[in-house]
Amino acid sequence: MAKTANINIRIDPETKLNAEKLFSSFGITVTDAINIFLRKSIMEGGLPFEMKQPRYNAETEEAMTEAKAIMAGQVRAKRYSCAQALFEELDSEKDGEQC
């Protein structure tokens, strides 16, 4: 039997549950995934992905702020009586703009 070492980590329950669901869809456990991550890190000589902060343009930042406010209940989301009304508004917004 192979010798093993234990690593104890703290993680929020929702993240753990989501990770378990994701990795089980691949047929592996969270422990397997962590082992894969660590071995790949050793092979790469660092993290096996690029670490950087995302940079968004001002329009995207504004949309993200609005979406967060809607999700927090601070702003009411715009509603339409039907899909056609949505498409008409979208069409009126792009009139004059070049696509």
Secondary structure, DSSP 4 states (H G I P E B T S, - for coil): ------------HHHHHHHHHHHHHTT--HHHHHHHHHHHHHHHTS-SS--------HHHHHHHHHHHHHHTTSSPPP--SSHHHHHHHHHHHHTTS--
